Amino acid sequence: MGPHMKRSSTSSLSSSSSSNDSTNYNSSDDSLLLRLQKEAQEISTSEPALSCMLHRTVLHPDATTFEKAVAIAVSHRLSVSVGSTGGGCGSPDLCPNVLQDIFLSAVQSKHKEAGHVIATALAQDALAYVRRDPACDTLLEPILFFKGYAAVVCHRVAHVQWHLSKTENKRKSFVSLWIQSQASSAFGVDIHPAAAIGCGLMLDHATGIVVGETASIGDGCTLLHGVTLGGTGKDKGRDRHPKVGHHVLIGAGTQVLGNISVGDGAKIGAGSVVLRPVPHGTTAVGVPARIVGWAKEKYPGSSVDVRLLDVVSAVGAGDEEDGNDDKDDNDQPAPSLQQEDNGEDDSKEEEEHDDEAELQSEQEIELTYSTTSLD
């Protein structure tokens, strides 16, 4: 008997990605800017020590739209963070005014990343923190202080520069690589400029997150600190990184390796090592990760069930295999080195059989999932 959470189609999740935990944003709508600047004015009055910083960032005279305020604030953070590593008397390698202009140009660009213009993505990203992070009470906090948000803003700017250079100059952008490098140093998050990231992304705590060149992340996802979307080795020029769907939750310290897919609405438990595709709506845990059930909620990326309490157990999906393995280990004496040498071929056959059984179990789960109803 399957649980009630079939994803009818990828497009249905994608189309609702901006509405489940945040309001739609139009760059001509100044409501977010007014909210942001009202919060900043209140802090400037109640905590005057921050007044100078606020007037250099979100209360800057050129911060006339929400995306401009974000660009000015994050470029300022980046300049201040990397200034001590630059040349001559602590001055940054790239003039702060030039860096600010690069950010302003990018956030006003019509270039789309994963189907969204940058202005829309920046707004949805900020709202994701307000809606999902219980420690975040204001729109001002992620923009001024959260390194995960700052790192994604830097990535989106680098992404625009990367594609402009590829289109116009037929080569990679060294400005993009500089932004990536400095953002990694300043914020502890390393995202390649070519990676494609949807809107409404929350990098919670963020430290140690790595996203490779050919990776992609869908709308409405949440990644916790220490997550790696890593490649398969030295396959230069090949598609070698994970493809994460919409509304996915990936727990802290998880490693997802290779050109594999993580389906829409999936959940991956903390500390897992994912080496195989994760079907839509399922929950995977372990080293290596195995499917243990289905996500109860429709949007795990927004619900942020990091303890995996909202999971419908998939009876027999790996449990029987684990139990049989334990029983075999208990019933059989530990083999000697000579026995291991003599039984090497038999061990390989047993491993292959276990892999086939696990794959068949996962395929059965995916089939059951695809034939059950969502609501």
N, C-alpha and C positions, 0 to 999 in steps of 0.2 A: 504494500500500500504506500503510494508515494505522497510526500507532503505537498501542500498547496502553494507552489511557488514557481511555476513555469514562466520563463521569460518568453513572451510570444515572439519577439524579434529584437535584434540589436537596435534597430532604428527606433523602436518604441522607447527604450531606455534613453537613447541619445536625445530624442526630441524633448524628453521631460527633464533632462539633466540640469537645466537652469532653474527649475521651478520647485524642486522638492525641498530644498533647505535654504533657498535664497531667492530674492526677487529679481526679475529680469532688469537689466540695466541698459539704458540708452545714454550714449555719451553726451547728448544734448540735455539730459535731465540733470539738474544741479542739486538734487535732493541729497545725494551722498556727500557732495562737496560741502553743502550747508551744514549737514550733520557733523562732518569731520571738523570743520572750522569752528563750529560752536563748541565742540568738545575741547578743541585746542585753546580757545579763548578762556574757557572755564579753568583749565589747568594753568594757563599763563597767569591768571588772576590769583588762583589759590596757591600756586607754587611758582613764584616769580623767578626762582633760580633757573627754571626751564624756559623762560620767556625768550631769551636770545636764540636758543635752538629752535623753538617753535616758529619764530619769525624768519628763520633761515630756511625753514622747510615748508610745512603745510600752511603757514600764514604768510608765506613769501608773496610779494605783489604779483608775480607771474603765475601763481597757483590759481588760475581762473576756472579750471575744470578739475574734476576728481583725478583723472589720469595725469594731469600736469602736476598736481600736488604730490601724487605718488612718485612720479619721475624725479621731482626736485628733492623730495625727502630721501629716497633710496640712493640717488646719485650722491647726495651729501653724505649719507652714511658710509657709502663705499669710499669716497674721497678721504673722509676722516679716518676710516679703518686702515687704509693702505698708505696713508701719508707718511707714517713712520718708517715704511720700508722703501720709500721712493728715494730719489737722488737729491742730495744737497740740502742740509739743514732741515730734514724731515719733510720736505715738499714732495707731493705726489708726482709720479712719473707722467701722469696725464693731467693737464690743466683742469681744475675742477669745473671751470666754465665750459670747456670743451666737452667734458664728460656729461655735464648737465644737458648741453645741447644735443648730444647723441641720444640721451634718454628721452628728452622731449620729442625729438624727431620720431623715435621708434614708437612711442605710445600714441602718437597721432597718425601713425601709418595705417594704411588700408590693408596691409599684408595680414593674412589670416594664418594663425597657428592652430592646427587641429580643428579648423572650421570656424574659428572665432577671431575677430579683430582684437588687437591687444588691449584697447580700452575696456572692452567688455570683459575680457578675461581677468584683468586686474581688479575690476570691481567685484566679480564673482569670487575670486580668490580671497579678497578681504572679507567679504560677507561670510564665506565658509568658516573662517576663524571665529567670527562673532556668533554664528549659529551652532558650531560644533564644540568649541573649546570652552569648558566651564570656567576656566581661569581668565577668559577674555570678556570684559564688560563693555568695551568701547571700540569703535572703528579705529580710533587713534592708536591703540596698542599694537596691532600687527604692523601697521605702517611705520611706526617709530622704533619698535623694539623687537619684533619677532624675526629671528634670522631666517626661518623657513620662508616667510613671505618675502623678505628682501632678496633671498636667493632666487626665488621664482621670478621676481621682477627683473633681476639681472639676467636670468636666462632668457626671458621673453625679449628683452632688448637685444641680447646677443644673437638670438634666433633671427630677428628681423635683419640685423646687420649681416649675418651669415648668408641668408638667402638673397639679399641684395647683391652681395659680392659674387655669389655663385652665378647670379643672373647677368650682372653687368660686366664683371671682370673674369668670369669663368675660373675662379679660384676661391679658396677658403679665405675668410676674413680674419686677419690678425687682430683687429679690434675686438672681434667676438672672442677670440682665444684669450686676449688680455682680460676682458671682462670675466670670462669663465675662471681664469686663473686667480684673479684678485677676489672674486666672490667666494671661491673655494677657500682661499686663505682667510678672508674676513669672516665668513659665516659658517664654514665647515661643511658646505654642501657642494658637491661637484656634479654639475649637469652639463653635458656636452651641448654646444649651441645647435647642433643638427637634430637633437631629440625633439619629438613633437608631443606637446603637453596640452591637454584640454583645459577647460575652465573649471572653476570651483575646486581647485586642488588645495588641500591642507597638508603641509609637511609639519607634523606635530613634533616639537622639540628640535627635529631636523638634523641635529649633529650626526655626521657620518653618512648621510644619504649620498648614493652615487647612482647616476643615470647615464647609461652609455649612449654612444653616437646614434645607433639605429633603433633605440628604444622608443616606445610611445606609451602615453598614459591617457586614458579617456577622461570624460567629464565626471566631476563629483567624487573624486577619489580622495582617500586619506592614506598617507604613508607615515609611519612613525620612524623615529631615529634609528640609524644603523641599517636601513634598507638598502640593498644593492640590486639594481637591475643590470646585471653584468653580461658580458659576452662569452663567447666560446673559445677564446684564445687569440690566435694570431691571424684570423681570417680577414685580412685587410680588404676593404672594399666590399665586403659581403654583409648581408643582413644577418646579424649575429646576436641581437639583443631581444629581450622580452617585449611582448605587446600586451599591455594591460588594458582591459576593457573599461567600461563606464561603471561608476559607483562601487569601486573595489576598495576593500580595506586590507592593508598589508601591515602586519604587526612588527614590533620593534625587532631589529636584528635579523630580519628575514633576508635570505639571499635567493634571488630568482635568476637563474643562469641559463643563457642560450636563447635562441630564437624560438621561444615557446609562447603560447597565449595563456593569459589569465582572463577567463570569461567575465562578462558583465555580472555585477552583483555577487562576485565571489569574495570569500574571506580567507585570509591566510594567517595562521597563528604565529605568535612571536617566536623567533629563533628557528624558524623552519628553513630548510634548504629545498627549493623547488627546482626539479630537473625535468619535469614532464608537464604537459598542458593541464590547466585547471579548468574544468567545464563551468559553464554559466551557473551562477547561484550556489555552487558547492562550497564547502569549507575544507581546507587542507591544513594539516598540521604534521610536523615531525621532520626527522632527518634520516633519510630523504622524506619529503612531504608525501603524505597519503590522504586521500579523501575520507573524511570521517562523518560527513553529513551534508545537510543543506542549510543555507542561511534562512532564518524565518522571515527577516525583514527584506523589503524590496530594494532598499538603498543602504547597504552596509557601509559604504563610504561616508554617508551622512550620520548614520546611527553610532558609528565608532564603538562597536561591541568588542573591545580588545580582549575581554576575558572569554569570549566565545560562549556566552550564556544563551544567546538566541540561535541555537543550532538544533535542527532535527537530526537525530542520530541515524546514520545509515547502517542498519544492523547487518553485520557480516562483511562490511567493507573494510577489510584489513584486520578486523578483530580476530576472525577465525585463523587467519594466517599467523598473526602474532601469537595466538594461543597455541597453535600447533608447533610453532617454532620453539616456544618455551618448553613445551612438553618433550619435544625431541631432545632439547638440550639437557633436560633433567634425566631422561631415561637412558641416554647414551653416555658412556664414559668419555672424558676428554681424549681426543685422539693424540697419539704421539706424533712427533715430527715425521717419523717414517710412515705412519699411517696417512698423514696429510699428503706426503709426497706420492704415495701409491694411489691415493684416492682423489687426485687433483681433477681428473676427467669427470669422475662422478660428481664432485662438488660443483663443477661448472654446469653440468647438466641440471643439478638441483636448483642452482641459482637461476638458470634460464627458465626452468619450469615455474619458479616462484615469480619471476618477472612477468611471465605470460599470464599467470593466474591473477596477479595484481592488476595488470592492464585490462584483462577481461572484466574484473570486478569494477574498475573505473568506467569502462565502456557501458556496463549494465546500469550503473548509477546515472550516467549521462543520458542513456536512453529513457530510463524511468523519469528523470527530471524533465526531459523534453516532451513527455506525453502527459504530464500532470498539469493541473490548472494553477494559475498564479494566485488567485484570490480565494 
